[in-house]
Amino acid sequence: MMGMVVTLVIRLAAIRWHLKLPTFALDDNGR
């Protein structure tokens, strides 16, 4: 059960990171 909670927290953190990241980071990844 704890594993699921941890996964949800990590996913939320990742989503927030992606939203905060500037566009140049996505462009660098695209290349």
C-alpha positions in Angstrom: 0.0 0.0 0.0 2.8 2.4 0.8 4.3 1.7 -2.6 1.2 3.0 -4.4 1.3 6.2 -2.3 5.0 6.7 -3.0 4.3 6.2 -6.8 1.5 8.8 -6.7 3.8 11.3 -4.9 6.6 10.7 -7.4 4.2 11.1 -10.4 2.8 14.4 -9.0 6.4 15.7 -8.4 7.3 14.7 -12.0 4.3 16.5 -13.4 5.0 19.7 -11.5 8.7 19.5 -12.6 7.6 19.2 -16.2 5.2 22.2 -15.8 7.9 24.3 -14.2 10.6 23.3 -16.7 11.2 25.9 -19.4 10.7 25.0 -23.1 14.4 24.9 -23.8 14.6 21.7 -21.7 12.0 20.0 -23.9 13.8 21.2 -27.1 17.1 19.8 -25.8 15.4 16.5 -25.1 13.8 16.5 -28.6 17.2 16.8 -30.2 
